[in-house]
Amino acid sequence: MRTEDGLTICVPSSVVREAEDAREATRKLGYVARAAAVFRADRLVVFPDREGERRRGGEYVRTVLGYAATPPELRKDLWGERDELRYAGVLPPLRVPWRTGSTPSGEESKTQGLVTEVGPEGRVRVNSPLREHPISLLVPSGMEVEQGERVTIRVSSREPVRARITGKPEEGFQVVGADLSEALAGDGLAVATSRHGEELSVSRLGDLVSDARKAGGYVIAFGAPERGLPEMLGLSPDGIRAAVADGRPVEPDPGFDLWLNTIPAQSSEVVRTEEALFVTLGSLTLTE
């Protein structure tokens, strides 16, 4: 993530557990992708919650979100035809100012590829518009990539194919699968969203924004419908409330810096994940 104002959003593989069909699940994930785009997220991490999954799990969620995060002109080439994308037409446009295509000089062109496999000796297999099948490319020194990430490719020749990875796209967000503990281990103020957490207030918000800036941004985790983070992590809601009231860490500590209730005046019994995303990010991304 970016070191100044990075944002990593973490959602569980069970995020579409209540969707009645694939169309509704796709539409719901479209709202998640919209939130990531609107609030300039760097990464959207799908962490496993297999006990909470129903008909559609992590692979489905990562595929639909990854497709949504891909520039429209590259989606067919990078993703092909998949059952998970049957209702991709209901995804809302992200309207991110993607930049792909030829350079002004016309001597080289730039495109994007999707990492399908991370191999040995610094090489990866990448789906790209250059060939029907994935191509093997060398990862630049000092750069780390994960399966499912998009990379920027500089093309010097198409026949024969001569290309190299130059970095990761500056626009939009990356979709990856990872354990929650792994996502929380990087830079950023790690926030767990829960109705059992500390109530967000105007006075507290200023401190959080300052703390996040010093930490390098935010890593914010969300639960699933009728299955919040405490249940996923095997934590007692009473224990979380008590720890918050006493100003001590939640035990056992899953790696969060704080537990936060961003909708303290909640009236509905359930706040949907996509609703919590917009409410939470709308508050925490305010500037000082």
N, C-alpha and C positions, 0 to 999 in steps of 0.2 A: 504493500500500500504506500501511497505518497507520504513523505515524512512530515509535511506541513499540515495538511488538512484532510488526511485520508479517511475513508469511510468503508468499513467492511460490515456487511449485513449477513447475519446467520439465520437461516430458516431450517426447520426440520424436514426430513424426508416424508413426514406425515402431514405436511401442510395442506394437502388436498383431501384429507381423510373423510371429510363430510360431503364432498362433491358427489352428486347423484349419478353423474355420467361424465364421460371424457370431455364433452363440450364445456360443461360447467367447470371442470377441473382446469381446462386450458384457459378459460376466461379468468379464473381466479389467479392463475399464475401470471397472466397478462398484467393484472393490477400490481402484483409483486414486482414484476419487471419495470413497470411504469414508475413505481416508487424509487427503485434503484436508479433509474435514469434521471428522474426529476431532481433527486437530491445528490447527484453526482457521485454515486458509490463507485469504488474501485473494484471491489470484489463482492460477489454474492456466493456465500458458502452454503451448500446443502449438507447438513450433518445428519447422521443416521439416527432414526427413532423407529426402529423396526417393530417394536411392540405396539406402536401407535398407528402403523400403516394399515391400510385396508386393501382396496383393489389396486391402487397405484402407489408406488414407492419411489425410492431415490432415483433410480434410473429414469423413470418417467419425468420426475420433477426437474432433474438436471438437463434432460434433453429439451424439454419445452422452454425452460428459462435460457438455455444456451442458444437455442434457435432465435428466441426473441432478442437476445443481445447481439446477434450477428447482423452486419449491414444487409439490408434487403436484397441488394444485387448479388450477394454471395451466398445466400441461404441455400438455394438449390444445389449449388456446386459443393458446398461444405457438408450439408446434412443429408442430401438425397431424399428418398422417400422412406419414411418410417411410420409405423403404426402410431407412435406417440404423437406424431404431428398431423394426424388426420384432421383435426379441427384448428389447425394453425391460423386459419383465416379469421378467427374471432379475436386473435391477439390485437390489442390496440397498438398503433404506431408509436414508437418511442421518440421519434423526431430528434434523435441525436445527430449532430453535424458530422457524420462519418466522412472520412477522407480516404478514398481509394482511387486507383487508376494511375495514369501516366504522370510523370513529372513534366514540368514546363518544357524541358529540353527535348523530351521524347526519346532520349537515349535509353533510359531505363524506366521501368514501371514499378508500381507498388501495389501489392494486394495483401490479403490476409489469408491465413490458413488456420485450421483447427487441429490441435495436437490430439491424435488418436492413440498414440503409444509412446511411452518414454523408454528408450532403449539404452544399451550400454555405450560407453566411450563417448558420451556427450551428444548422441544422435537421437532424433525423434522422428516418428512417422507423422506426416502432416497431410490432411485433406486440403486441397487447394483447387482453384480454377485452372491450374496449369496442366493437370492430367486427370484422367478418369479415376485412377487408383492413387492411394497415398504415396507421397514421395518421402525419401529419407533425407533429412537435412541436419547439419551440424548446429548445435546450440552455441551461440557466442560465449566466450569466456566470461565468467562472472554472472551469467544470467541463469536463472532457474525457471523451469516451466513444469506445469502439471498437466496430466491428461485432462482434456476438456477445455483448456485455455486456448484463446486465439493468439496468434503471433503475426507480426508484420513481416512480410517477405518482399525483398527487393529482387526483381527479375531483370536479368541482363540479356537473356535469350530464352525464347520459347521453343525453338526447334534448332538444336536439341535444348532441353530444359537446363538452364543455368540460373540458379537462384540461391539466395542465402537469407537466413533469418537475421533481421536487424534489431529486433526488440519486440515489445508488446504494444498493441494499439494504445494511443494516447486518449482516444475517445471511447466513451461507453464504459462498460464494466465487464469483468471476467466472471464466469460461472464455473465453480469447481466443487468437487465433493471432498470433504475432510471431516475428521472427528472434531467435535466441538473443542476439545482440549487443545488440539493443534491450532485451530483458528484463534484461540485466546492467547496463544503463546507469543504472538508477534507484538509489534508496536500498537499503541492505541489504548485508550481508556475502555476497559472491558465492562459492558453494561448488560445486565440481565433484566429484561422487562417482565414485570409480574405485578398483579394487583396486590400481592403481599409485600411488595418492596416499599422503600422510602417514597413518600408522596412528593412529587415534583412541585416546587413552588417558584414564584417569581424570584425571590431572594436566593434560592438554591441554584437556580438556572445559571446565574452569572458565574458562580464558582465552578460548575460543571463545564461550561464552555471554556473557561480558563484552564482547568485541569486537562481537558481533552487536547487543547492546543499544545500544552507542554508535553503530553504523552505521544503526540504525533497523530491525533485524530481519534476516531471511535471504532470499536468493535462492538456491535449491538446484536444481541441474540433475542429471538422471538420464539414463542411457543406455537402450538397448533390448536385448532378448534377443540374445545372441551378437554384439552390436554396441555397444560402449561409447562413451563420449564421445571418447576418443582417436581411434578410427577415424573417427567422424563428423567430427571437426575436422581430420583429417589430421595428427595428432600421433604421435610415436613413444613407445610405452610406456617404452622404455629412457630416452628423453630426459626424460620426466616423472619417473621414479624418480631419475634423476641430479640433476635440478634440486631435487627435494624433499630429497634427502640433503644437498645443498650449501647448502640454505636460500636458493636464488635463484629468481626467477620462471621459470615455464614459458614457453618461446619456441617459436613465435610466441605472444604472449599473446592469448587470445581474450576476455579481460575478467574472468577469475576472480581472486579474492583468494587462494584456496588450493585445492589438490586434496586430497581427503580420502578415506581408506579407512575407512569406518564399520563394516566387518566384518573386522577384522584376522585373526581366527581362522577365516576362511572355509574350509570343507572341500569343499563342493560346487563343481564346476567352474563352474557358472553360478548366479548369484543373479537371480531374476526381478525385474523393475522394481517390481512391486507389493510384493514382499518387501523390497526395498531401501528403499522409501518408509517402511514402518512401522519398520524398524530404525533408519534414519537420523533420522527425525523424532522417534522415541521418545527418542533420545539428545540431539539438539541443542535440543529444546524444553524440556529440564529447566531449572528455575530455580536461581538461585544460593542 
